[in-house]
């Protein structure tokens, strides 16, 4: 298959799948257990059956399809990604990993026949957390960490209960007493980078060696609301002034620390938020990420001590709530080596890199050896209708995936 043919097939399949959830405002909206989501999963089921894949849904709506192994039928090599999108998302996030897996397995079947090990593509039910306040529902059910009680009483913004939406689509809760899958021997996920490293470096493929850990905080500053005209500057307990000093301190320290650490203040709220009142309350969020847990701990402890000093100096009260503490997830070194070797053998322009965003792979890595392949994102844009990857780069990624799956599923 030529690169031009492969690029054409990828784009054709992406656009076909993107039809399910096509948003009138542009982009794609395909939320968990929605009509569009169900149509997409059923359409993928039909495509797989037409290609002669063995196909089935699990209880919660993850779709699996692939080839039976001829020798090691208790061992499965899995690839794929998530089928859900954010609201008004792009054509590539999630569904490229599914499309790439389908075309890779189709090519391997037509070229080499049945594999030694089972070879499956998964279209995972959900990863984004865009409809209900719960993320990684698909992958967490595969590894057995999703719990019924976590979603039993949640609803979307329209008040539709999670349980009702799931049952309306014909699915149910996983039997938590049943043993989880023991046949999975490897998971390889291909995904758009959602950043700009590959594009800026002029490279087509990223071989991901780790997924960053992250800590998220909500930080509240309480001062004293007062009259903007009658309160002298020296008498003020200005919550915004204190929060501003804290935010500048955080960002400056992050810059001094250097890559791969990143720190982001993404949300700020002020009360009473009117023009002629010294603000008495400020709230801001903090997101800190790094590939090493020790670095995250050291940086956030340093920041916490600094914020407390600033609060004391400025006479305001401070409350710091750390509500997420996710460890970094290293990818499996053996599979990373297989992917890198395939890139070298096929003459692909690649680099080793980490992922600054979370993916289903970090969940699957709890159960089975896992690794990721990235392709570039134009301008680093994602979760947006402007999301775009050059067809040539999409094809380069699929070539790397084909070679990797061949090594894992077809060779001893």
C-alpha positions, 0 to 999 in steps of 0.5 A, spaced: 500 500 500 502 506 497 503 512 502 498 516 498 493 510 498 494 509 506 493 517 507 486 517 502 483 511 506 485 514 513 481 520 511 475 517 508 474 513 514 475 519 519 470 523 515 465 517 515 466 516 522 466 523 524 459 524 520 456 520 527 456 526 531 457 532 526 455 538 529 452 544 526 457 549 529 462 545 526 466 539 529 463 533 532 459 532 538 459 525 540 458 524 548 457 518 552 450 514 551 448 519 546 444 517 540 450 520 536 455 515 540 450 509 539 450 510 532 457 511 531 459 504 535 453 500 531 457 503 525 463 501 527 460 494 529 458 493 522 464 495 519 468 490 523 463 485 521 464 486 514 471 485 514 470 479 517 473 481 524 470 477 530 466 483 534 462 484 540 460 489 545 462 488 553 457 490 558 458 497 558 459 499 551 466 498 549 466 495 542 472 490 540 473 487 534 479 483 531 482 476 529 483 470 532 490 467 534 492 461 531 497 459 536 496 463 542 489 464 543 489 466 550 494 472 549 491 478 546 494 484 543 490 490 543 490 497 540 484 502 539 482 509 543 476 512 545 470 514 541 467 519 545 468 527 544 468 533 547 463 538 545 464 541 539 471 537 538 475 535 532 476 530 527 482 526 530 482 526 538 480 519 539 477 516 533 484 517 529 486 511 534 480 507 532 481 508 525 488 507 525 487 500 528 482 498 524 486 499 517 492 496 521 489 490 522 485 490 516 492 490 512 495 485 516 490 480 515 490 481 508 497 481 507 499 475 513 493 472 514 491 470 521 496 472 527 499 467 532 496 471 538 489 474 538 489 481 535 483 486 537 481 493 536 477 497 541 473 503 540 472 505 548 466 508 550 468 514 554 475 517 556 473 525 556 468 526 561 464 531 557 457 529 558 457 526 566 462 528 571 466 521 570 472 520 566 475 514 563 469 510 564 471 505 558 478 503 560 477 503 567 471 498 566 476 494 562 481 494 567 476 493 573 477 499 577 470 503 575 465 502 581 458 502 580 457 507 586 461 512 583 456 513 577 450 511 580 447 517 582 450 522 577 447 526 571 448 530 565 447 538 565 440 536 562 438 532 569 439 525 565 441 520 569 448 516 567 444 509 569 438 511 565 442 513 559 446 507 559 440 503 559 437 506 554 443 505 549 442 497 551 448 497 556 448 495 563 453 495 569 459 490 569 459 484 573 464 487 579 464 480 582 467 477 575 474 476 573 477 481 569 481 480 562 487 476 563 489 475 556 491 482 554 499 482 553 500 489 550 496 495 549 498 500 543 494 506 543 496 511 537 493 518 538 494 525 536 499 529 540 495 535 542 501 539 543 506 542 538 512 539 539 512 534 533 510 540 529 515 545 531 521 539 530 518 537 524 517 530 526 512 525 524 512 520 529 512 521 537 514 514 541 511 516 548 515 513 553 511 516 559 505 520 561 505 525 566 503 525 573 499 531 575 496 535 581 490 540 581 489 545 586 483 550 588 486 556 592 482 561 596 484 567 598 480 571 603 481 578 605 477 584 606 472 587 601 472 595 602 470 601 599 475 603 593 475 610 594 475 611 602 480 605 604 487 607 603 492 603 600 496 601 606 490 599 610 487 594 604 487 586 605 486 586 597 485 579 595 486 580 588 493 583 589 495 577 594 492 572 588 496 576 583 502 576 587 501 568 588 500 567 581 506 571 578 510 567 584 508 560 581 509 562 574 516 564 575 518 558 579 515 554 574 519 557 568 526 557 573 524 550 574 524 548 566 522 543 562 518 538 563 515 541 569 509 545 567 504 549 571 498 553 569 493 557 573 487 556 568 481 559 572 480 565 576 474 568 580 473 574 584 468 577 589 464 581 589 467 583 582 465 590 581 469 596 579 468 600 586 470 595 591 476 592 594 475 585 592 475 581 599 475 574 596 479 571 590 479 563 588 484 560 582 486 553 580 493 550 579 495 545 575 502 542 575 505 536 571 511 533 570 514 526 568 517 524 575 513 524 581 518 526 586 519 533 582 511 534 582 512 533 590 518 538 591 515 543 586 508 543 589 511 543 597 515 549 595 509 553 592 505 551 598 510 554 603 511 560 598 504 562 598 503 561 605 509 566 606 505 571 601 499 570 605 502 572 611 506 578 609 499 581 606 495 579 611 490 575 608 487 568 609 489 562 605 486 555 603 489 550 599 485 544 597 489 539 593 483 535 589 487 531 584 494 527 585 495 522 579 502 519 579 506 519 572 505 513 568 511 510 565 510 506 558 513 499 558 520 499 555 519 493 551 514 495 547 517 502 546 523 499 544 519 495 539 516 501 536 522 505 536 525 499 532 520 499 527 520 507 526 528 506 524 527 500 520 521 504 516 525 510 515 520 514 519 522 521 522 521 520 529 522 522 536 522 519 543 517 524 548 513 524 554 505 525 553 503 532 557 496 530 557 492 524 560 490 518 555 486 511 556 493 508 556 495 510 563 489 506 565 490 500 561 498 500 563 495 498 570 493 491 567 498 490 561 504 492 558 502 499 554 505 504 550 503 510 545 505 513 538 503 520 537 502 524 530 503 531 530 497 536 531 497 543 527 499 549 532 498 544 537 490 545 537 485 540 540 478 539 542 476 544 537 474 543 530 480 546 527 484 540 530 488 538 524 494 533 522 497 532 515 494 526 512 502 524 510 503 524 518 497 520 519 499 515 514 506 515 518 503 513 524 499 508 521 505 505 518 509 505 525 503 501 528 502 496 523 510 494 524 509 494 531 502 490 531 506 485 526 512 484 531 507 483 537 502 479 534 505 475 528 512 473 531 514 468 536 
